[in-house]
Amino acid sequence: MTRFYPHQNLILGSRLIGLLTTLLLVLPTRLPAGEGRTRNVILPRHPLTLRDCIAIALGESPKLEASSFDLLAAGWEIRAAQALLWPNLKGSASGEAFSGESTGKFGIVNTTSPSGGGVNTSRNVDLAGIGLFGGKLLYPIFQDGSIFGFNDAPAVELKKAQKDALEWTTHLTREDVIFRVTEVFIDTVSAQNRVQPIDHRVALLERSVDIHKEEQQKGLLLPVDVEVVTKQLDSARSLATIIHQQADAGSLGLMRLLGLRSSDHIRLNNTLPDPPSPPDAARLFHTMLARHPSLQVQLANVNKAKQDYRLENYRLYPSVALHGSGLYVTDIDNDAHELLGGITVSIPIWDFGAQLNTVRARRDTYHAEQARYGAVGNDLASDLVIAYREIYETSESILRKEGEAGKLDRDLRVAQSQQQQGIASPLTAIDAELALVSKQEELEIDRAKLLLRYAELQKAMGGTWKWIP
């Protein structure tokens, strides 16, 4: 929503002008015809296609936005880990004011003893002040595998591996968003396309019920025949209500995925995309599977475990640190300073095996992540086999139902022709049309399933094979 904010005019004192200014602040301008704007989303004038919805969702996805912030945070963690290996300088300043007398163990001595002895403790300070300024330098020369901070220290490499894992996870998140939008879009459009045939089936059953009642009154049919067809009509009406609700729910869910308000309205292109050609399985297994983001994520996890193992192993070694400090004291009249510098060597001698056992645990974790890399590859290969099997089963079902729909269409034409000639009853044509409508609905469902199978294949490949970019 675009708003105009006029500059404040300090010389305007009129209440009328102030009122007009307020109206300008709150009145929205008109949007261009054919476009709607919600949350900075500009919808195109034409009905939304699947590609349009995916493009909008990728720009509005909270999951992708969270992933981008995770990557930024990982980058700062790398810089923080690197900075810890460089010299650390701290400064301090303090001022103190004091007055009184000495309060040591012998601060109170009886100076009026009969012998006249004792220590005079009457040294008093009315009011004095002192300032202290200091600095401390610490430079880890060799610590946790870092040599002056110039080599590939495990602590820094560990953070880099975490960022690599997040980057590849972002690819998987993107494919998950694409799949969710594709799934909801296909389900919604398929439901919208089935609304009219299901309503037509209800109309056919209503005609069938009327004819059955007339035939029953004439004694040509039994009451049970009317009861059976009435139950079919009730079931068809219930199904029609469900399909309307499914279409509405799909539209609302899709608007949420696109970042729109539930009060908005979107138009969808009711033509589903054609299914792609089945990709070459050998190419997927031998070429694209090696670049799968899940494998890259696991490689990053292996590297993380390796760097963690290196980090704990280096903690068994001595550490060397350069340190220095300076202190400057002044009470305005007198000054004093102190400078210290040196090298500290810390040698781990005995900790009852705590650090050594930690190293062994990190080593076994590293080996476990290496083994898990092969398990991830096996799971991906299994998912691909299942995806091809489901694509085949759905394609075979479509082929079979297309043949059945063709035969039912022929039967309907024959029944309608016989009805026109007075050979067959109207119920015969209605039953034939009901059978055709039911088969066409099954065929529409399977065609939508086939598109979802290819969407699942793209998700299973992590985007290395793309049907929908």
C-alpha positions as CSV (number, residue, x, y, z in Angstrom):
1,M,0.0,0.0,0.0
2,T,1.5,3.3,-1.1
3,R,1.1,6.4,1.1
4,F,2.2,10.0,0.7
5,Y,3.8,11.7,3.7
6,P,4.0,15.5,3.2
7,H,6.8,17.5,4.7
8,Q,5.8,19.3,7.9
9,N,5.3,23.0,7.4
10,L,6.1,24.8,10.6
11,I,4.4,28.0,9.5
12,L,1.0,26.5,9.0
13,G,-1.2,27.1,12.0
14,S,-4.6,26.6,10.5
15,R,-6.7,23.8,11.9
16,L,-8.2,23.2,8.4
17,I,-4.8,22.7,6.8
18,G,-3.8,20.4,9.7
19,L,-7.0,18.3,9.0
20,L,-6.2,18.1,5.3
21,T,-2.7,17.0,6.2
22,T,-4.0,14.2,8.4
23,L,-6.3,13.0,5.6
24,L,-3.4,12.8,3.3
25,L,-1.5,10.7,5.8
26,V,-4.3,8.1,6.2
27,L,-5.9,7.9,2.7
28,P,-4.3,5.2,0.5
29,T,-3.8,5.8,-3.2
30,R,-5.4,3.6,-5.8
31,L,-3.6,0.6,-7.0
32,P,-3.1,-0.1,-10.7
33,A,-6.0,-1.8,-12.3
34,G,-5.8,-5.6,-12.4
35,E,-3.1,-5.8,-9.7
36,G,-3.4,-6.5,-6.0
37,R,-0.7,-5.7,-3.4
38,T,-0.4,-7.5,-0.1
39,R,2.8,-7.7,1.9
40,N,4.7,-6.2,-1.0
41,V,3.4,-9.0,-3.3
42,I,2.2,-7.8,-6.7
43,L,0.0,-10.4,-8.4
44,P,0.0,-10.6,-12.2
45,R,-3.1,-9.8,-14.1
46,H,-3.4,-13.2,-15.7
47,P,-4.5,-16.4,-13.7
48,L,-1.6,-17.8,-11.7
49,T,0.3,-20.7,-13.2
50,L,2.3,-23.2,-11.3
51,R,5.5,-21.4,-12.2
52,D,4.0,-18.1,-11.0
53,C,3.1,-19.5,-7.7
54,I,6.6,-21.1,-7.2
55,A,8.3,-17.8,-8.0
56,I,6.1,-15.9,-5.6
57,A,6.5,-18.5,-2.8
58,L,10.3,-18.5,-3.1
59,G,10.4,-14.8,-2.5
60,E,7.9,-15.0,0.5
61,S,8.9,-18.2,2.2
62,P,9.6,-17.9,5.9
63,K,11.7,-21.0,5.8
64,L,14.1,-19.6,3.1
65,E,14.2,-16.3,5.0
66,A,15.2,-18.1,8.2
67,S,17.9,-20.1,6.2
68,S,19.4,-16.8,4.9
69,F,19.7,-15.5,8.5
70,D,21.2,-18.8,9.6
71,L,23.9,-18.4,6.9
72,L,24.6,-14.8,8.0
73,A,24.9,-16.0,11.6
74,A,27.3,-18.8,10.5
75,G,29.5,-16.3,8.7
76,W,29.8,-14.2,11.8
77,E,30.6,-17.3,13.9
78,I,33.5,-18.0,11.5
79,R,34.9,-14.5,12.0
80,A,34.4,-14.8,15.8
81,A,36.3,-18.1,15.9
82,Q,39.2,-16.5,13.8
83,A,39.3,-13.4,16.0
84,L,39.8,-15.5,19.1
85,L,43.1,-16.7,17.7
86,W,44.5,-13.2,17.4
87,P,46.0,-10.9,20.1
88,N,43.5,-9.8,22.7
89,L,44.1,-6.4,24.3
90,K,42.1,-5.1,27.2
91,G,42.4,-1.8,29.0
92,S,41.2,-0.7,32.4
93,A,40.9,2.6,34.3
94,S,39.7,3.3,37.8
95,G,39.8,6.1,40.3
96,E,39.5,5.9,44.1
97,A,39.1,8.4,46.8
98,F,39.7,7.5,50.4
99,S,40.1,9.0,53.9
100,G,40.6,7.6,57.4
101,E,43.4,5.8,59.3
102,S,45.1,2.4,59.2
103,T,43.0,-0.6,60.2
104,G,45.5,-3.4,60.4
105,K,45.8,-5.9,63.2
106,F,47.8,-3.5,65.3
107,G,45.9,-0.4,64.3
108,I,44.3,0.0,67.7
109,V,47.0,0.2,70.4
110,N,46.6,1.6,73.9
111,T,48.9,4.7,73.7
112,T,48.0,5.8,77.3
113,S,49.5,2.7,79.1
114,P,51.1,3.5,82.4
115,S,54.5,2.5,81.1
116,G,54.2,5.1,78.3
117,G,55.1,2.5,75.7
118,G,53.2,1.4,72.5
119,V,53.1,2.2,68.9
120,N,51.8,5.5,67.7
121,T,49.0,4.8,65.2
122,S,47.7,8.2,64.7
123,R,48.5,8.4,61.0
124,N,45.3,9.9,59.5
125,V,44.4,10.8,55.9
126,D,41.8,13.5,55.6
127,L,41.0,13.0,51.8
128,A,43.1,11.7,49.0
129,G,42.6,10.3,45.5
130,I,44.5,7.9,43.3
131,G,44.1,6.8,39.6
132,L,45.0,3.5,38.2
133,F,45.3,2.8,34.4
134,G,46.3,-0.6,33.0
135,G,46.4,-2.7,29.9
136,K,46.6,-6.5,29.4
137,L,47.8,-8.3,26.2
138,L,47.2,-12.0,25.5
139,Y,48.3,-13.7,22.3
140,P,47.8,-17.5,22.0
141,I,50.9,-18.5,20.1
142,F,50.0,-22.3,20.0
143,Q,46.6,-23.3,21.3
144,D,44.1,-25.9,20.2
145,G,46.0,-26.4,17.0
146,S,46.4,-22.7,16.1
147,I,49.9,-21.4,15.3
148,F,49.8,-17.6,15.7
149,G,46.3,-17.8,14.1
150,F,47.7,-18.2,10.6
151,N,47.1,-21.9,9.9
152,D,43.8,-23.7,9.4
153,A,42.9,-24.1,13.0
154,P,40.3,-26.7,13.9
155,A,38.0,-24.2,15.7
156,V,37.8,-22.1,12.5
157,E,37.5,-25.1,10.1
158,L,34.7,-26.4,12.3
159,K,32.6,-23.2,11.9
160,K,33.3,-23.3,8.1
161,A,32.0,-26.9,7.9
162,Q,28.9,-25.8,9.8
163,K,28.3,-23.0,7.3
164,D,28.8,-25.4,4.4
165,A,26.2,-27.7,5.9
166,L,23.7,-24.8,6.2
167,E,24.3,-23.7,2.6
168,W,23.5,-27.2,1.3
169,T,20.5,-27.5,3.6
170,T,19.2,-24.3,2.1
171,H,19.1,-26.1,-1.3
172,L,17.0,-28.8,0.3
173,T,14.7,-26.2,1.9
174,R,14.2,-24.5,-1.4
175,E,13.2,-27.8,-3.0
176,D,10.8,-28.5,-0.1
177,V,9.1,-25.1,-0.7
178,I,8.8,-25.9,-4.4
179,F,7.3,-29.3,-3.6
180,R,4.8,-27.9,-1.1
181,V,3.6,-25.2,-3.5
182,T,3.4,-27.8,-6.4
183,E,1.5,-30.2,-4.3
184,V,-1.1,-27.6,-3.1
185,F,-1.4,-26.1,-6.6
186,I,-2.0,-29.4,-8.3
187,D,-4.5,-30.6,-5.6
188,T,-6.4,-27.3,-5.8
189,V,-6.6,-27.1,-9.5
190,S,-7.5,-30.8,-9.7
191,A,-10.3,-30.2,-7.2
192,Q,-11.6,-27.2,-9.0
193,N,-11.6,-29.1,-12.3
194,R,-13.6,-31.9,-10.7
195,V,-16.3,-29.6,-9.2
196,Q,-18.3,-29.4,-12.4
197,P,-18.3,-33.2,-13.2
198,I,-19.3,-34.1,-9.7
199,D,-22.1,-31.5,-9.7
200,H,-23.2,-33.0,-13.1
201,R,-23.2,-36.5,-11.5
202,V,-25.5,-35.1,-8.7
203,A,-27.8,-33.8,-11.4
204,L,-27.8,-37.2,-13.2
205,L,-28.6,-39.0,-10.0
206,E,-31.4,-36.6,-9.2
207,R,-33.0,-37.3,-12.6
208,S,-32.4,-41.0,-11.9
209,V,-34.2,-40.8,-8.6
210,D,-37.2,-39.0,-10.2
211,I,-37.4,-41.7,-12.9
212,H,-37.1,-44.5,-10.4
213,K,-39.9,-43.0,-8.3
214,E,-42.1,-42.7,-11.4
215,E,-41.3,-46.3,-12.4
216,Q,-42.0,-47.5,-8.9
217,Q,-45.4,-45.8,-8.8
218,K,-46.2,-47.6,-12.0
219,G,-45.2,-50.9,-10.4
220,L,-42.3,-51.4,-12.8
221,L,-39.6,-51.1,-10.0
222,L,-39.5,-52.2,-6.4
223,P,-39.2,-49.7,-3.5
224,V,-35.7,-51.1,-2.8
225,D,-34.6,-49.9,-6.2
226,V,-35.6,-46.3,-5.2
227,E,-33.9,-46.7,-1.9
228,V,-30.6,-47.7,-3.5
229,V,-30.5,-44.9,-6.0
230,T,-31.5,-42.4,-3.2
231,K,-28.5,-43.5,-1.1
232,Q,-26.3,-43.0,-4.2
233,L,-27.7,-39.5,-4.5
234,D,-27.0,-38.7,-0.9
235,S,-23.4,-39.9,-1.2
236,A,-22.9,-37.9,-4.4
237,R,-24.2,-34.7,-2.7
238,S,-21.9,-35.3,0.3
239,L,-19.0,-35.9,-2.2
240,A,-19.9,-32.7,-4.0
241,T,-19.7,-30.7,-0.7
242,I,-16.4,-32.2,0.1
243,I,-14.9,-31.4,-3.3
244,H,-16.1,-27.8,-2.9
245,Q,-14.5,-27.6,0.5
246,Q,-11.3,-29.1,-0.8
247,A,-11.0,-26.5,-3.6
248,D,-11.6,-23.7,-1.0
249,A,-9.1,-25.2,1.4
250,G,-6.6,-25.5,-1.4
251,S,-7.0,-21.9,-2.4
252,L,-6.6,-20.7,1.3
253,G,-3.6,-22.9,1.8
254,L,-2.0,-21.7,-1.4
255,M,-2.5,-18.0,-0.5
256,R,-0.8,-18.6,2.8
257,L,2.2,-20.2,1.1
258,L,2.3,-17.2,-1.2
259,G,2.3,-14.8,1.7
260,L,-1.2,-13.4,1.0
261,R,-4.0,-12.7,3.4
262,S,-6.9,-15.1,3.7
263,S,-9.3,-12.3,2.7
264,D,-7.7,-11.9,-0.7
265,H,-8.7,-13.7,-3.8
266,I,-6.5,-15.4,-6.4
267,R,-7.3,-16.8,-9.8
268,L,-5.5,-20.0,-10.8
269,N,-4.9,-21.3,-14.3
270,N,-7.1,-24.5,-14.4
271,T,-4.8,-26.2,-17.0
272,L,-2.4,-28.5,-15.3
273,P,1.1,-28.7,-16.8
274,D,2.0,-31.8,-18.9
275,P,4.1,-34.4,-17.2
276,P,7.7,-34.5,-18.3
277,S,9.5,-37.3,-20.1
278,P,10.9,-39.8,-17.6
279,P,14.5,-39.0,-17.0
280,D,17.3,-41.4,-17.7
281,A,17.8,-43.5,-14.6
282,A,21.5,-44.2,-15.3
283,R,22.2,-40.5,-15.6
284,L,20.4,-39.8,-12.3
285,F,22.3,-42.5,-10.5
286,H,25.7,-42.0,-11.9
287,T,25.9,-38.2,-12.4
288,M,23.3,-36.3,-10.6
289,L,23.1,-38.4,-7.4
290,A,26.8,-37.6,-6.7
291,R,25.9,-33.9,-6.5
292,H,22.9,-34.4,-4.3
293,P,22.6,-31.7,-1.5
294,S,21.9,-34.4,1.1
295,L,25.3,-36.0,0.3
296,Q,27.0,-32.6,0.4
297,V,25.3,-31.9,3.8
298,Q,26.6,-35.2,5.1
299,L,30.1,-34.5,3.7
300,A,30.0,-31.2,5.7
301,N,28.9,-33.2,8.8
302,V,31.9,-35.5,8.3
303,N,34.2,-32.5,8.1
304,K,32.6,-31.1,11.2
305,A,33.3,-34.3,13.1
306,K,36.8,-34.4,11.8
307,Q,37.6,-30.8,12.9
308,D,36.0,-31.5,16.3
309,Y,38.2,-34.6,16.6
310,R,41.3,-32.5,15.7
311,L,40.3,-29.8,18.2
312,E,40.0,-32.2,21.1
313,N,43.2,-34.0,20.1
314,Y,45.3,-30.8,20.1
315,R,44.1,-30.1,23.6
316,L,46.4,-33.0,24.7
317,Y,49.3,-30.9,23.6
318,P,51.0,-28.1,25.6
319,S,49.7,-24.6,24.8
320,V,51.9,-21.5,24.6
321,A,50.6,-17.9,25.1
322,L,52.4,-14.6,25.1
323,H,51.1,-12.2,27.7
324,G,52.0,-8.7,28.9
325,S,50.5,-6.1,31.2
326,G,51.1,-2.5,32.2
327,L,50.0,-0.5,35.2
328,Y,50.2,3.3,35.7
329,V,49.3,4.8,39.1
330,T,49.0,8.5,39.8
331,D,47.8,10.7,42.6
332,I,48.6,13.9,40.6
333,D,51.7,14.7,42.8
334,N,53.4,11.3,42.4
335,D,53.3,8.8,39.5
336,A,54.4,5.2,39.2
337,H,54.2,2.5,36.6
338,E,54.8,-1.2,36.2
339,L,55.4,-3.3,33.0
340,L,55.2,-7.1,32.8
341,G,55.7,-9.5,30.0
342,G,56.3,-13.1,29.5
343,I,55.4,-16.4,28.0
344,T,53.1,-19.0,29.6
345,V,53.4,-22.7,28.8
346,S,50.5,-24.9,30.0
347,I,51.2,-28.6,30.0
348,P,48.4,-31.1,30.6
349,I,49.8,-33.7,32.9
350,W,47.0,-35.7,34.5
351,D,43.2,-35.5,34.5
352,F,42.3,-39.1,35.1
353,G,41.8,-39.6,31.4
354,A,39.0,-37.1,30.9
355,Q,40.5,-35.4,27.8
356,L,41.9,-38.6,26.4
357,N,38.4,-40.2,26.5
358,T,36.9,-37.1,25.0
359,V,39.3,-37.5,22.1
360,R,38.3,-41.1,21.6
361,A,34.6,-40.2,21.7
362,R,35.2,-37.6,19.0
363,R,37.2,-40.1,16.9
364,D,34.4,-42.6,17.0
365,T,31.9,-39.9,16.1
366,Y,34.0,-39.0,13.1
367,H,34.0,-42.6,12.0
368,A,30.2,-42.8,12.5
369,E,29.7,-39.8,10.3
370,Q,31.8,-41.4,7.6
371,A,29.7,-44.5,7.7
372,R,26.5,-42.4,7.7
373,Y,27.6,-40.9,4.4
374,G,27.2,-44.3,2.7
375,A,23.9,-44.8,4.5
376,V,22.6,-41.5,3.1
377,G,23.6,-42.5,-0.4
378,N,21.8,-45.8,0.0
379,D,18.6,-44.1,1.2
380,L,18.7,-41.7,-1.8
381,A,19.1,-44.7,-4.2
382,S,16.2,-46.4,-2.5
383,D,14.0,-43.3,-2.8
384,L,14.8,-43.1,-6.5
385,V,13.8,-46.7,-7.1
386,I,10.5,-46.2,-5.3
387,A,9.9,-43.0,-7.3
388,Y,10.3,-44.8,-10.6
389,R,8.1,-47.6,-9.4
390,E,5.3,-45.2,-8.4
391,I,5.6,-43.3,-11.7
392,Y,5.2,-46.6,-13.6
393,E,2.2,-47.7,-11.5
394,T,0.4,-44.4,-11.9
395,S,1.2,-44.3,-15.7
396,E,-0.1,-47.8,-16.1
397,S,-3.3,-46.9,-14.2
398,I,-3.8,-43.9,-16.4
399,L,-3.4,-46.0,-19.6
400,R,-5.8,-48.6,-18.4
401,K,-8.4,-46.1,-17.3
402,E,-8.1,-44.2,-20.6
403,G,-9.0,-47.4,-22.3
404,E,-11.9,-48.1,-20.0
405,A,-13.1,-44.5,-20.4
406,G,-13.1,-44.9,-24.2
407,K,-15.3,-48.0,-23.9
408,L,-17.7,-46.3,-21.5
409,D,-17.9,-43.3,-23.9
410,R,-18.8,-45.7,-26.7
411,D,-21.5,-47.4,-24.5
412,L,-22.9,-44.0,-23.6
413,R,-23.2,-43.1,-27.3
414,V,-24.9,-46.4,-28.0
415,A,-27.3,-45.9,-25.1
416,Q,-28.2,-42.4,-26.1
417,S,-28.8,-43.5,-29.7
418,Q,-31.0,-46.4,-28.6
419,Q,-32.9,-44.0,-26.3
420,Q,-33.6,-41.7,-29.2
421,Q,-34.8,-44.6,-31.2
422,G,-37.1,-45.7,-28.3
423,I,-35.2,-49.0,-27.9
424,A,-33.7,-48.3,-24.4
425,S,-35.0,-46.6,-21.3
426,P,-33.7,-43.3,-20.1
427,L,-32.2,-45.0,-17.1
428,T,-29.9,-47.0,-19.3
429,A,-28.4,-43.8,-20.8
430,I,-28.2,-42.2,-17.3
431,D,-26.4,-45.2,-15.9
432,A,-24.0,-45.2,-18.8
433,E,-23.2,-41.5,-18.3
434,L,-22.7,-41.9,-14.6
435,A,-20.2,-44.7,-15.2
436,L,-18.4,-42.5,-17.7
437,V,-18.3,-39.5,-15.3
438,S,-17.0,-41.7,-12.5
439,K,-14.2,-43.1,-14.7
440,Q,-13.2,-39.6,-16.0
441,E,-13.0,-38.5,-12.4
442,E,-10.7,-41.4,-11.5
443,L,-8.6,-40.5,-14.6
444,E,-8.3,-36.9,-13.5
445,I,-7.2,-38.0,-10.0
446,D,-4.5,-40.3,-11.5
447,R,-3.3,-37.6,-13.8
448,A,-2.8,-35.3,-10.9
449,K,-1.1,-38.1,-9.0
450,L,1.4,-38.5,-11.9
451,L,2.4,-34.9,-11.7
452,L,2.9,-35.2,-8.0
453,R,5.1,-38.3,-8.6
454,Y,7.4,-36.2,-10.8
455,A,7.4,-33.5,-8.2
456,E,8.4,-36.1,-5.6
457,L,11.1,-37.2,-7.9
458,Q,12.5,-33.7,-8.2
459,K,12.4,-33.4,-4.4
460,A,14.1,-36.7,-4.0
461,M,16.9,-35.6,-6.3
462,G,17.3,-32.4,-4.3
463,G,16.9,-30.2,-7.4
464,T,19.8,-31.8,-9.3
465,W,17.1,-33.0,-11.8
466,K,14.5,-30.3,-12.4
467,W,11.0,-30.7,-13.8
468,I,9.9,-27.3,-12.4
469,P,12.6,-24.7,-12.2
